[in-house]
Amino acid sequence: MKAVKLRPFVPSGQDYTLAQRFFEELGFTKLYSDDGLTIFRVGELEFFLQNFHNREVQDNYMLDLAVEDLDQWWEHLQSLDLERKYPIKLKEPTVYPWGKREINLIDPAGVCWHISEASKS
């Protein structure tokens, strides 16, 4: 699994602790956490989850994740029973007319996820 374009900000008023728990349940490793900043690791990449209060920046929070096998990742998401534990809705991967497949969801903190298959080059 490799991650790209990671900018996950937890919007003001959202549950930052719930967001941390969600990331950990997905299998991300928490390396550090203190006062609105958590550092997670995904594969070889480290990224920050921030509890953010700047409305202008909040429009830009998203997480783009490239995985080696989208079907395997989808099965992983389903196996966690996330809809029962968190206020989210999982939908089958979207297939776009140009052939790209992607899982889209909004996590409990309002971070928009785009999970797609890494290009095989």
Backbone as XML, in Angstrom:
<?xml version="1.0"?>
<chain id="A" units="angstrom">
  <residue number="1" name="MET">
    <atom name="N" x="0.843" y="-1.162" z="0.000"/>
    <atom name="CA" x="0.000" y="0.000" z="0.000"/>
    <atom name="C" x="0.888" y="1.224" z="0.000"/>
  </residue>
  <residue number="2" name="LYS">
    <atom name="N" x="0.539" y="2.207" z="-0.813"/>
    <atom name="CA" x="1.288" y="3.447" z="-0.760"/>
    <atom name="C" x="0.300" y="4.601" z="-0.775"/>
  </residue>
  <residue number="3" name="ALA">
    <atom name="N" x="0.621" y="5.656" z="-0.095"/>
    <atom name="CA" x="-0.282" y="6.781" z="0.038"/>
    <atom name="C" x="0.285" y="7.981" z="-0.698"/>
  </residue>
  <residue number="4" name="VAL">
    <atom name="N" x="-0.603" y="8.747" z="-1.280"/>
    <atom name="CA" x="-0.196" y="9.967" z="-1.974"/>
    <atom name="C" x="-1.184" y="11.075" z="-1.622"/>
  </residue>
  <residue number="5" name="LYS">
    <atom name="N" x="-0.751" y="12.315" z="-1.747"/>
    <atom name="CA" x="-1.599" y="13.478" z="-1.533"/>
    <atom name="C" x="-2.320" y="13.453" z="-0.187"/>
  </residue>
  <residue number="6" name="LEU">
    <atom name="N" x="-1.624" y="13.147" z="0.864"/>
    <atom name="CA" x="-2.258" y="13.060" z="2.174"/>
    <atom name="C" x="-2.374" y="14.435" z="2.816"/>
  </residue>
  <residue number="7" name="ARG">
    <atom name="N" x="-3.617" y="14.856" z="3.057"/>
    <atom name="CA" x="-3.866" y="16.116" z="3.737"/>
    <atom name="C" x="-5.074" y="15.956" z="4.645"/>
  </residue>
  <residue number="8" name="PRO">
    <atom name="N" x="-5.068" y="15.037" z="5.566"/>
    <atom name="CA" x="-6.281" y="14.842" z="6.368"/>
    <atom name="C" x="-6.383" y="15.816" z="7.540"/>
  </residue>
  <residue number="9" name="PHE">
    <atom name="N" x="-7.270" y="16.799" z="7.415"/>
    <atom name="CA" x="-7.557" y="17.732" z="8.488"/>
    <atom name="C" x="-8.906" y="17.376" z="9.079"/>
  </residue>
  <residue number="10" name="VAL">
    <atom name="N" x="-9.007" y="17.344" z="10.395"/>
    <atom name="CA" x="-10.290" y="17.124" z="11.053"/>
    <atom name="C" x="-10.922" y="18.491" z="11.247"/>
  </residue>
  <residue number="11" name="PRO">
    <atom name="N" x="-12.069" y="18.740" z="10.623"/>
    <atom name="CA" x="-12.683" y="20.063" z="10.719"/>
    <atom name="C" x="-13.081" y="20.422" z="12.145"/>
  </residue>
  <residue number="12" name="SER">
    <atom name="N" x="-13.104" y="21.705" z="12.413"/>
    <atom name="CA" x="-13.528" y="22.208" z="13.711"/>
    <atom name="C" x="-14.907" y="21.666" z="14.062"/>
  </residue>
  <residue number="13" name="GLY">
    <atom name="N" x="-15.064" y="21.209" z="15.294"/>
    <atom name="CA" x="-16.357" y="20.696" z="15.738"/>
    <atom name="C" x="-16.536" y="19.204" z="15.510"/>
  </residue>
  <residue number="14" name="GLN">
    <atom name="N" x="-15.655" y="18.574" z="14.744"/>
    <atom name="CA" x="-15.738" y="17.138" z="14.513"/>
    <atom name="C" x="-14.977" y="16.403" z="15.618"/>
  </residue>
  <residue number="15" name="ASP">
    <atom name="N" x="-15.195" y="15.117" z="15.722"/>
    <atom name="CA" x="-14.611" y="14.323" z="16.795"/>
    <atom name="C" x="-13.224" y="13.823" z="16.396"/>
  </residue>
  <residue number="16" name="TYR">
    <atom name="N" x="-12.195" y="14.501" z="16.870"/>
    <atom name="CA" x="-10.806" y="14.167" z="16.541"/>
    <atom name="C" x="-10.414" y="12.797" z="17.094"/>
  </residue>
  <residue number="17" name="THR">
    <atom name="N" x="-10.861" y="12.475" z="18.305"/>
    <atom name="CA" x="-10.547" y="11.175" z="18.909"/>
    <atom name="C" x="-11.155" y="10.040" z="18.093"/>
  </residue>
  <residue number="18" name="LEU">
    <atom name="N" x="-12.373" y="10.236" z="17.622"/>
    <atom name="CA" x="-13.022" y="9.238" z="16.776"/>
    <atom name="C" x="-12.249" y="9.056" z="15.475"/>
  </residue>
  <residue number="19" name="ALA">
    <atom name="N" x="-11.749" y="10.146" z="14.922"/>
    <atom name="CA" x="-10.957" y="10.065" z="13.688"/>
    <atom name="C" x="-9.691" y="9.248" z="13.912"/>
  </residue>
  <residue number="20" name="GLN">
    <atom name="N" x="-9.022" y="9.461" z="15.045"/>
    <atom name="CA" x="-7.825" y="8.686" z="15.360"/>
    <atom name="C" x="-8.151" y="7.197" z="15.448"/>
  </residue>
  <residue number="21" name="ARG">
    <atom name="N" x="-9.223" y="6.882" z="16.135"/>
    <atom name="CA" x="-9.605" y="5.475" z="16.303"/>
    <atom name="C" x="-9.934" y="4.836" z="14.949"/>
  </residue>
  <residue number="22" name="PHE">
    <atom name="N" x="-10.592" y="5.584" z="14.073"/>
    <atom name="CA" x="-10.934" y="5.105" z="12.735"/>
    <atom name="C" x="-9.669" y="4.759" z="11.948"/>
  </residue>
  <residue number="23" name="PHE">
    <atom name="N" x="-8.677" y="5.642" z="11.959"/>
    <atom name="CA" x="-7.426" y="5.395" z="11.246"/>
    <atom name="C" x="-6.729" y="4.154" z="11.801"/>
  </residue>
  <residue number="24" name="GLU">
    <atom name="N" x="-6.693" y="4.028" z="13.113"/>
    <atom name="CA" x="-6.049" y="2.860" z="13.724"/>
    <atom name="C" x="-6.783" y="1.573" z="13.367"/>
  </residue>
  <residue number="25" name="GLU">
    <atom name="N" x="-8.097" y="1.608" z="13.371"/>
    <atom name="CA" x="-8.859" y="0.404" z="13.049"/>
    <atom name="C" x="-8.624" y="-0.044" z="11.612"/>
  </residue>
  <residue number="26" name="LEU">
    <atom name="N" x="-8.371" y="0.903" z="10.731"/>
    <atom name="CA" x="-8.075" y="0.549" z="9.340"/>
    <atom name="C" x="-6.703" y="-0.090" z="9.193"/>
  </residue>
  <residue number="27" name="GLY">
    <atom name="N" x="-5.899" y="-0.021" z="10.245"/>
    <atom name="CA" x="-4.590" y="-0.660" z="10.201"/>
    <atom name="C" x="-3.424" y="0.297" z="10.104"/>
  </residue>
  <residue number="28" name="PHE">
    <atom name="N" x="-3.670" y="1.597" z="10.226"/>
    <atom name="CA" x="-2.589" y="2.567" z="10.189"/>
    <atom name="C" x="-1.930" y="2.591" z="11.567"/>
  </residue>
  <residue number="29" name="THR">
    <atom name="N" x="-0.644" y="2.756" z="11.609"/>
    <atom name="CA" x="0.115" y="2.757" z="12.857"/>
    <atom name="C" x="0.238" y="4.174" z="13.399"/>
  </residue>
  <residue number="30" name="LYS">
    <atom name="N" x="-0.170" y="4.370" z="14.663"/>
    <atom name="CA" x="-0.026" y="5.682" z="15.294"/>
    <atom name="C" x="1.371" y="5.768" z="15.894"/>
  </residue>
  <residue number="31" name="LEU">
    <atom name="N" x="2.153" y="6.752" z="15.442"/>
    <atom name="CA" x="3.515" y="6.929" z="15.915"/>
    <atom name="C" x="3.612" y="7.957" z="17.038"/>
  </residue>
  <residue number="32" name="TYR">
    <atom name="N" x="2.729" y="8.961" z="16.998"/>
    <atom name="CA" x="2.800" y="10.057" z="17.947"/>
    <atom name="C" x="1.438" y="10.733" z="18.005"/>
  </residue>
  <residue number="33" name="SER">
    <atom name="N" x="1.058" y="11.215" z="19.190"/>
    <atom name="CA" x="-0.182" y="11.970" z="19.319"/>
    <atom name="C" x="-0.077" y="12.932" z="20.487"/>
  </residue>
  <residue number="34" name="ASP">
    <atom name="N" x="-0.388" y="14.217" z="20.220"/>
    <atom name="CA" x="-0.370" y="15.218" z="21.275"/>
    <atom name="C" x="-1.080" y="16.480" z="20.791"/>
  </residue>
  <residue number="35" name="ASP">
    <atom name="N" x="-2.041" y="16.947" z="21.554"/>
    <atom name="CA" x="-2.667" y="18.252" z="21.360"/>
    <atom name="C" x="-3.084" y="18.546" z="19.913"/>
  </residue>
  <residue number="36" name="GLY">
    <atom name="N" x="-3.932" y="17.703" z="19.339"/>
    <atom name="CA" x="-4.478" y="17.974" z="18.020"/>
    <atom name="C" x="-3.601" y="17.600" z="16.851"/>
  </residue>
  <residue number="37" name="LEU">
    <atom name="N" x="-2.567" y="16.834" z="17.089"/>
    <atom name="CA" x="-1.698" y="16.375" z="16.011"/>
    <atom name="C" x="-1.359" y="14.910" z="16.258"/>
  </residue>
  <residue number="38" name="THR">
    <atom name="N" x="-1.638" y="14.074" z="15.279"/>
    <atom name="CA" x="-1.280" y="12.664" z="15.356"/>
    <atom name="C" x="-0.492" y="12.302" z="14.112"/>
  </residue>
  <residue number="39" name="ILE">
    <atom name="N" x="0.583" y="11.555" z="14.295"/>
    <atom name="CA" x="1.370" y="11.090" z="13.163"/>
    <atom name="C" x="1.081" y="9.602" z="12.974"/>
  </residue>
  <residue number="40" name="PHE">
    <atom name="N" x="0.674" y="9.249" z="11.765"/>
    <atom name="CA" x="0.389" y="7.862" z="11.407"/>
    <atom name="C" x="1.381" y="7.396" z="10.361"/>
  </residue>
  <residue number="41" name="ARG">
    <atom name="N" x="1.535" y="6.104" z="10.272"/>
    <atom name="CA" x="2.349" y="5.507" z="9.222"/>
    <atom name="C" x="1.471" y="4.576" z="8.392"/>
  </residue>
  <residue number="42" name="VAL">
    <atom name="N" x="1.638" y="4.678" z="7.079"/>
    <atom name="CA" x="1.004" y="3.776" z="6.116"/>
    <atom name="C" x="2.138" y="3.249" z="5.259"/>
  </residue>
  <residue number="43" name="GLY">
    <atom name="N" x="2.450" y="1.971" z="5.372"/>
    <atom name="CA" x="3.580" y="1.433" z="4.629"/>
    <atom name="C" x="4.847" y="2.187" z="5.006"/>
  </residue>
  <residue number="44" name="GLU">
    <atom name="N" x="5.484" y="2.794" z="4.045"/>
    <atom name="CA" x="6.725" y="3.539" z="4.283"/>
    <atom name="C" x="6.482" y="5.028" z="4.511"/>
  </residue>
  <residue number="45" name="LEU">
    <atom name="N" x="5.256" y="5.483" z="4.371"/>
    <atom name="CA" x="4.964" y="6.909" z="4.433"/>
    <atom name="C" x="4.373" y="7.302" z="5.778"/>
  </residue>
  <residue number="46" name="GLU">
    <atom name="N" x="4.861" y="8.405" z="6.323"/>
    <atom name="CA" x="4.282" y="8.959" z="7.531"/>
    <atom name="C" x="3.465" y="10.188" z="7.147"/>
  </residue>
  <residue number="47" name="PHE">
    <atom name="N" x="2.326" y="10.397" z="7.833"/>
    <atom name="CA" x="1.516" y="11.567" z="7.557"/>
    <atom name="C" x="0.857" y="12.053" z="8.832"/>
  </residue>
  <residue number="48" name="PHE">
    <atom name="N" x="0.383" y="13.297" z="8.795"/>
    <atom name="CA" x="-0.215" y="13.949" z="9.947"/>
    <atom name="C" x="-1.729" y="13.970" z="9.846"/>
  </residue>
  <residue number="49" name="LEU">
    <atom name="N" x="-2.385" y="13.722" z="10.961"/>
    <atom name="CA" x="-3.815" y="13.985" z="11.111"/>
    <atom name="C" x="-3.888" y="15.164" z="12.063"/>
  </residue>
  <residue number="50" name="GLN">
    <atom name="N" x="-4.515" y="16.268" z="11.608"/>
    <atom name="CA" x="-4.540" y="17.477" z="12.414"/>
    <atom name="C" x="-5.960" y="17.877" z="12.767"/>
  </residue>
  <residue number="51" name="ASN">
    <atom name="N" x="-6.146" y="18.341" z="13.978"/>
    <atom name="CA" x="-7.404" y="18.919" z="14.410"/>
    <atom name="C" x="-7.329" y="20.396" z="14.047"/>
  </residue>
  <residue number="52" name="PHE">
    <atom name="N" x="-8.022" y="20.789" z="12.986"/>
    <atom name="CA" x="-7.834" y="22.088" z="12.359"/>
    <atom name="C" x="-9.031" y="22.991" z="12.581"/>
  </residue>
  <residue number="53" name="HIS">
    <atom name="N" x="-8.771" y="24.283" z="12.759"/>
    <atom name="CA" x="-9.856" y="25.226" z="13.028"/>
    <atom name="C" x="-9.896" y="26.383" z="12.031"/>
  </residue>
  <residue number="54" name="ASN">
    <atom name="N" x="-9.198" y="26.278" z="10.928"/>
    <atom name="CA" x="-9.178" y="27.337" z="9.934"/>
    <atom name="C" x="-10.154" y="26.985" z="8.817"/>
  </residue>
  <residue number="55" name="ARG">
    <atom name="N" x="-11.264" y="27.693" z="8.723"/>
    <atom name="CA" x="-12.309" y="27.391" z="7.741"/>
    <atom name="C" x="-11.786" y="27.396" z="6.306"/>
  </residue>
  <residue number="56" name="GLU">
    <atom name="N" x="-10.845" y="28.285" z="5.976"/>
    <atom name="CA" x="-10.327" y="28.363" z="4.605"/>
    <atom name="C" x="-9.583" y="27.093" z="4.226"/>
  </residue>
  <residue number="57" name="VAL">
    <atom name="N" x="-8.894" y="26.485" z="5.165"/>
    <atom name="CA" x="-8.142" y="25.261" z="4.893"/>
    <atom name="C" x="-9.058" y="24.051" z="4.871"/>
  </residue>
  <residue number="58" name="GLN">
    <atom name="N" x="-10.143" y="24.094" z="5.630"/>
    <atom name="CA" x="-11.015" y="22.936" z="5.748"/>
    <atom name="C" x="-11.592" y="22.482" z="4.414"/>
  </residue>
  <residue number="59" name="ASP">
    <atom name="N" x="-11.697" y="23.378" z="3.450"/>
    <atom name="CA" x="-12.204" y="22.979" z="2.141"/>
    <atom name="C" x="-11.241" y="22.045" z="1.418"/>
  </residue>
  <residue number="60" name="ASN">
    <atom name="N" x="-10.021" y="21.917" z="1.900"/>
    <atom name="CA" x="-8.991" y="21.136" z="1.218"/>
    <atom name="C" x="-8.655" y="19.828" z="1.899"/>
  </residue>
  <residue number="61" name="TYR">
    <atom name="N" x="-9.473" y="19.328" z="2.815"/>
    <atom name="CA" x="-9.091" y="18.105" z="3.503"/>
    <atom name="C" x="-9.555" y="16.890" z="2.709"/>
  </residue>
  <residue number="62" name="MET">
    <atom name="N" x="-8.613" y="16.057" z="2.409"/>
    <atom name="CA" x="-8.891" y="14.827" z="1.676"/>
    <atom name="C" x="-7.728" y="13.875" z="1.879"/>
  </residue>
  <residue number="63" name="LEU">
    <atom name="N" x="-7.966" y="12.632" z="1.584"/>
    <atom name="CA" x="-6.926" y="11.631" z="1.661"/>
    <atom name="C" x="-7.028" y="10.785" z="0.402"/>
  </residue>
  <residue number="64" name="ASP">
    <atom name="N" x="-6.004" y="10.817" z="-0.412"/>
    <atom name="CA" x="-5.933" y="9.976" z="-1.606"/>
    <atom name="C" x="-4.986" y="8.834" z="-1.287"/>
  </residue>
  <residue number="65" name="LEU">
    <atom name="N" x="-5.491" y="7.626" z="-1.393"/>
    <atom name="CA" x="-4.714" y="6.450" z="-1.031"/>
    <atom name="C" x="-4.651" y="5.508" z="-2.220"/>
  </residue>
  <residue number="66" name="ALA">
    <atom name="N" x="-3.447" y="5.147" z="-2.627"/>
    <atom name="CA" x="-3.254" y="4.186" z="-3.708"/>
    <atom name="C" x="-2.888" y="2.847" z="-3.087"/>
  </residue>
  <residue number="67" name="VAL">
    <atom name="N" x="-3.649" y="1.813" z="-3.419"/>
    <atom name="CA" x="-3.407" y="0.476" z="-2.873"/>
    <atom name="C" x="-3.087" y="-0.483" z="-4.007"/>
  </residue>
  <residue number="68" name="GLU">
    <atom name="N" x="-2.418" y="-1.564" z="-3.678"/>
    <atom name="CA" x="-2.031" y="-2.525" z="-4.713"/>
    <atom name="C" x="-3.217" y="-3.314" z="-5.240"/>
  </residue>
  <residue number="69" name="ASP">
    <atom name="N" x="-4.183" y="-3.626" z="-4.387"/>
    <atom name="CA" x="-5.324" y="-4.447" z="-4.785"/>
    <atom name="C" x="-6.600" y="-3.828" z="-4.211"/>
  </residue>
  <residue number="70" name="LEU">
    <atom name="N" x="-7.369" y="-3.162" z="-5.062"/>
    <atom name="CA" x="-8.581" y="-2.473" z="-4.608"/>
    <atom name="C" x="-9.621" y="-3.453" z="-4.077"/>
  </residue>
  <residue number="71" name="ASP">
    <atom name="N" x="-9.743" y="-4.611" z="-4.691"/>
    <atom name="CA" x="-10.718" y="-5.606" z="-4.221"/>
    <atom name="C" x="-10.363" y="-6.096" z="-2.815"/>
  </residue>
  <residue number="72" name="GLN">
    <atom name="N" x="-9.089" y="-6.311" z="-2.578"/>
    <atom name="CA" x="-8.648" y="-6.748" z="-1.255"/>
    <atom name="C" x="-8.914" y="-5.653" z="-0.214"/>
  </residue>
  <residue number="73" name="TRP">
    <atom name="N" x="-8.663" y="-4.401" z="-0.573"/>
    <atom name="CA" x="-8.921" y="-3.281" z="0.340"/>
    <atom name="C" x="-10.425" y="-3.174" z="0.630"/>
  </residue>
  <residue number="74" name="TRP">
    <atom name="N" x="-11.262" y="-3.361" z="-0.388"/>
    <atom name="CA" x="-12.717" y="-3.314" z="-0.216"/>
    <atom name="C" x="-13.162" y="-4.410" z="0.758"/>
  </residue>
  <residue number="75" name="GLU">
    <atom name="N" x="-12.631" y="-5.602" z="0.588"/>
    <atom name="CA" x="-12.960" y="-6.704" z="1.515"/>
    <atom name="C" x="-12.515" y="-6.365" z="2.938"/>
  </residue>
  <residue number="76" name="HIS">
    <atom name="N" x="-11.352" y="-5.743" z="3.063"/>
    <atom name="CA" x="-10.852" y="-5.326" z="4.375"/>
    <atom name="C" x="-11.827" y="-4.335" z="5.023"/>
  </residue>
  <residue number="77" name="LEU">
    <atom name="N" x="-12.257" y="-3.340" z="4.274"/>
    <atom name="CA" x="-13.203" y="-2.351" z="4.803"/>
    <atom name="C" x="-14.499" y="-3.012" z="5.266"/>
  </residue>
  <residue number="78" name="GLN">
    <atom name="N" x="-15.019" y="-3.915" z="4.439"/>
    <atom name="CA" x="-16.268" y="-4.592" z="4.785"/>
    <atom name="C" x="-16.107" y="-5.467" z="6.034"/>
  </residue>
  <residue number="79" name="SER">
    <atom name="N" x="-14.964" y="-6.099" z="6.184"/>
    <atom name="CA" x="-14.750" y="-7.009" z="7.311"/>
    <atom name="C" x="-14.710" y="-6.284" z="8.656"/>
  </residue>
  <residue number="80" name="LEU">
    <atom name="N" x="-14.451" y="-4.996" z="8.642"/>
    <atom name="CA" x="-14.335" y="-4.225" z="9.883"/>
    <atom name="C" x="-15.684" y="-3.775" z="10.447"/>
  </residue>
  <residue number="81" name="ASP">
    <atom name="N" x="-16.771" y="-3.964" z="9.693"/>
    <atom name="CA" x="-18.112" y="-3.585" z="10.137"/>
    <atom name="C" x="-18.151" y="-2.106" z="10.534"/>
  </residue>
  <residue number="82" name="LEU">
    <atom name="N" x="-17.552" y="-1.268" z="9.705"/>
    <atom name="CA" x="-17.396" y="0.149" z="10.004"/>
    <atom name="C" x="-18.717" y="0.900" z="10.110"/>
  </residue>
  <residue number="83" name="GLU">
    <atom name="N" x="-19.703" y="0.517" z="9.309"/>
    <atom name="CA" x="-20.984" y="1.230" z="9.327"/>
    <atom name="C" x="-21.707" y="1.085" z="10.662"/>
  </residue>
  <residue number="84" name="ARG">
    <atom name="N" x="-21.455" y="0.007" z="11.365"/>
    <atom name="CA" x="-22.076" y="-0.185" z="12.662"/>
    <atom name="C" x="-21.372" y="0.647" z="13.737"/>
  </residue>
  <residue number="85" name="LYS">
    <atom name="N" x="-20.063" y="0.857" z="13.572"/>
    <atom name="CA" x="-19.266" y="1.529" z="14.593"/>
    <atom name="C" x="-19.126" y="3.034" z="14.400"/>
  </residue>
  <residue number="86" name="TYR">
    <atom name="N" x="-19.269" y="3.492" z="13.171"/>
    <atom name="CA" x="-19.010" y="4.895" z="12.843"/>
    <atom name="C" x="-20.144" y="5.451" z="11.986"/>
  </residue>
  <residue number="87" name="PRO">
    <atom name="N" x="-20.301" y="6.771" z="12.008"/>
    <atom name="CA" x="-21.333" y="7.383" z="11.170"/>
    <atom name="C" x="-20.861" y="7.538" z="9.716"/>
  </residue>
  <residue number="88" name="ILE">
    <atom name="N" x="-20.688" y="6.411" z="9.038"/>
    <atom name="CA" x="-20.258" y="6.434" z="7.639"/>
    <atom name="C" x="-21.147" y="5.498" z="6.827"/>
  </residue>
  <residue number="89" name="LYS">
    <atom name="N" x="-21.079" y="5.634" z="5.520"/>
    <atom name="CA" x="-21.799" y="4.762" z="4.603"/>
    <atom name="C" x="-20.801" y="4.243" z="3.580"/>
  </residue>
  <residue number="90" name="LEU">
    <atom name="N" x="-20.641" y="2.921" z="3.521"/>
    <atom name="CA" x="-19.749" y="2.314" z="2.519"/>
    <atom name="C" x="-20.555" y="1.960" z="1.282"/>
  </residue>
  <residue number="91" name="LYS">
    <atom name="N" x="-20.000" y="2.294" z="0.126"/>
    <atom name="CA" x="-20.605" y="1.926" z="-1.148"/>
    <atom name="C" x="-19.595" y="1.125" z="-1.951"/>
  </residue>
  <residue number="92" name="GLU">
    <atom name="N" x="-20.103" y="0.242" z="-2.784"/>
    <atom name="CA" x="-19.234" y="-0.540" z="-3.681"/>
    <atom name="C" x="-18.314" y="0.414" z="-4.437"/>
  </residue>
  <residue number="93" name="PRO">
    <atom name="N" x="-17.140" y="-0.067" z="-4.852"/>
    <atom name="CA" x="-16.246" y="0.794" z="-5.631"/>
    <atom name="C" x="-16.939" y="1.361" z="-6.867"/>
  </residue>
  <residue number="94" name="THR">
    <atom name="N" x="-16.668" y="2.626" z="-7.133"/>
    <atom name="CA" x="-17.184" y="3.303" z="-8.318"/>
    <atom name="C" x="-16.309" y="2.941" z="-9.511"/>
  </residue>
  <residue number="95" name="VAL">
    <atom name="N" x="-16.939" y="2.632" z="-10.629"/>
    <atom name="CA" x="-16.200" y="2.377" z="-11.865"/>
    <atom name="C" x="-16.494" y="3.539" z="-12.804"/>
  </residue>
  <residue number="96" name="TYR">
    <atom name="N" x="-15.471" y="4.292" z="-13.155"/>
    <atom name="CA" x="-15.631" y="5.449" z="-14.024"/>
    <atom name="C" x="-15.575" y="5.027" z="-15.491"/>
  </residue>
  <residue number="97" name="PRO">
    <atom name="N" x="-16.183" y="5.802" z="-16.400"/>
    <atom name="CA" x="-16.212" y="5.437" z="-17.826"/>
    <atom name="C" x="-14.832" y="5.197" z="-18.433"/>
  </residue>
  <residue number="98" name="TRP">
    <atom name="N" x="-13.802" y="5.839" z="-17.901"/>
    <atom name="CA" x="-12.450" y="5.675" z="-18.443"/>
    <atom name="C" x="-11.714" y="4.487" z="-17.824"/>
  </residue>
  <residue number="99" name="GLY">
    <atom name="N" x="-12.435" y="3.699" z="-16.996"/>
    <atom name="CA" x="-11.883" y="2.453" z="-16.479"/>
    <atom name="C" x="-11.335" y="2.504" z="-15.065"/>
  </residue>
  <residue number="100" name="LYS">
    <atom name="N" x="-11.128" y="3.678" z="-14.521"/>
    <atom name="CA" x="-10.605" y="3.778" z="-13.160"/>
    <atom name="C" x="-11.668" y="3.328" z="-12.159"/>
  </residue>
  <residue number="101" name="ARG">
    <atom name="N" x="-11.238" y="2.559" z="-11.147"/>
    <atom name="CA" x="-12.124" y="2.149" z="-10.052"/>
    <atom name="C" x="-11.636" y="2.822" z="-8.786"/>
  </residue>
  <residue number="102" name="GLU">
    <atom name="N" x="-12.579" y="3.237" z="-7.953"/>
    <atom name="CA" x="-12.214" y="3.976" z="-6.755"/>
    <atom name="C" x="-13.265" y="3.762" z="-5.671"/>
  </residue>
  <residue number="103" name="ILE">
    <atom name="N" x="-12.801" y="3.632" z="-4.430"/>
    <atom name="CA" x="-13.698" y="3.599" z="-3.274"/>
    <atom name="C" x="-13.704" y="5.011" z="-2.706"/>
  </residue>
  <residue number="104" name="ASN">
    <atom name="N" x="-14.885" y="5.554" z="-2.501"/>
    <atom name="CA" x="-15.013" y="6.897" z="-1.944"/>
    <atom name="C" x="-15.819" y="6.815" z="-0.665"/>
  </residue>
  <residue number="105" name="LEU">
    <atom name="N" x="-15.348" y="7.495" z="0.364"/>
    <atom name="CA" x="-16.120" y="7.575" z="1.597"/>
    <atom name="C" x="-15.711" y="8.827" z="2.354"/>
  </residue>
  <residue number="106" name="ILE">
    <atom name="N" x="-16.586" y="9.251" z="3.237"/>
    <atom name="CA" x="-16.282" y="10.349" z="4.138"/>
    <atom name="C" x="-16.202" y="9.749" z="5.525"/>
  </residue>
  <residue number="107" name="ASP">
    <atom name="N" x="-15.044" y="9.885" z="6.158"/>
    <atom name="CA" x="-14.826" y="9.237" z="7.452"/>
    <atom name="C" x="-15.532" y="10.007" z="8.571"/>
  </residue>
  <residue number="108" name="PRO">
    <atom name="N" x="-15.486" y="9.495" z="9.790"/>
    <atom name="CA" x="-16.222" y="10.125" z="10.886"/>
    <atom name="C" x="-15.817" y="11.571" z="11.178"/>
  </residue>
  <residue number="109" name="ALA">
    <atom name="N" x="-14.635" y="11.968" z="10.750"/>
    <atom name="CA" x="-14.172" y="13.337" z="10.995"/>
    <atom name="C" x="-14.457" y="14.262" z="9.828"/>
  </residue>
  <residue number="110" name="GLY">
    <atom name="N" x="-15.081" y="13.754" z="8.782"/>
    <atom name="CA" x="-15.364" y="14.578" z="7.624"/>
    <atom name="C" x="-14.250" y="14.604" z="6.602"/>
  </residue>
  <residue number="111" name="VAL">
    <atom name="N" x="-13.245" y="13.734" z="6.759"/>
    <atom name="CA" x="-12.164" y="13.645" z="5.778"/>
    <atom name="C" x="-12.660" y="12.818" z="4.595"/>
  </residue>
  <residue number="112" name="CYS">
    <atom name="N" x="-12.524" y="13.359" z="3.405"/>
    <atom name="CA" x="-12.969" y="12.686" z="2.182"/>
    <atom name="C" x="-11.862" y="11.756" z="1.694"/>
  </residue>
  <residue number="113" name="TRP">
    <atom name="N" x="-12.168" y="10.465" z="1.580"/>
    <atom name="CA" x="-11.214" y="9.452" z="1.138"/>
    <atom name="C" x="-11.464" y="9.074" z="-0.318"/>
  </residue>
  <residue number="114" name="HIS">
    <atom name="N" x="-10.397" y="8.984" z="-1.075"/>
    <atom name="CA" x="-10.419" y="8.439" z="-2.439"/>
    <atom name="C" x="-9.390" y="7.315" z="-2.445"/>
  </residue>
  <residue number="115" name="ILE">
    <atom name="N" x="-9.856" y="6.074" z="-2.527"/>
    <atom name="CA" x="-8.964" y="4.921" z="-2.512"/>
    <atom name="C" x="-9.000" y="4.291" z="-3.896"/>
  </residue>
  <residue number="116" name="SER">
    <atom name="N" x="-7.848" y="4.234" z="-4.540"/>
    <atom name="CA" x="-7.794" y="3.680" z="-5.893"/>
    <atom name="C" x="-6.636" y="2.707" z="-5.990"/>
  </residue>
  <residue number="117" name="GLU">
    <atom name="N" x="-6.617" y="1.970" z="-7.091"/>
    <atom name="CA" x="-5.552" y="0.999" z="-7.307"/>
    <atom name="C" x="-4.327" y="1.718" z="-7.861"/>
  </residue>
  <residue number="118" name="ALA">
    <atom name="N" x="-3.169" y="1.410" z="-7.299"/>
    <atom name="CA" x="-1.919" y="2.016" z="-7.774"/>
    <atom name="C" x="-1.642" y="1.535" z="-9.182"/>
  </residue>
  <residue number="119" name="SER">
    <atom name="N" x="-1.132" y="2.434" z="-10.005"/>
    <atom name="CA" x="-0.801" y="2.032" z="-11.362"/>
    <atom name="C" x="0.369" y="1.049" z="-11.306"/>
  </residue>
  <residue number="120" name="LYS">
    <atom name="N" x="0.272" y="0.042" z="-12.133"/>
    <atom name="CA" x="1.299" y="-1.002" z="-12.173"/>
    <atom name="C" x="2.299" y="-0.645" z="-13.259"/>
  </residue>
  <residue number="121" name="SER">
    <atom name="N" x="3.400" y="-0.032" z="-12.820"/>
    <atom name="CA" x="4.415" y="0.365" z="-13.808"/>
    <atom name="C" x="5.758" y="-0.183" z="-13.485"/>
  </residue>
</chain>
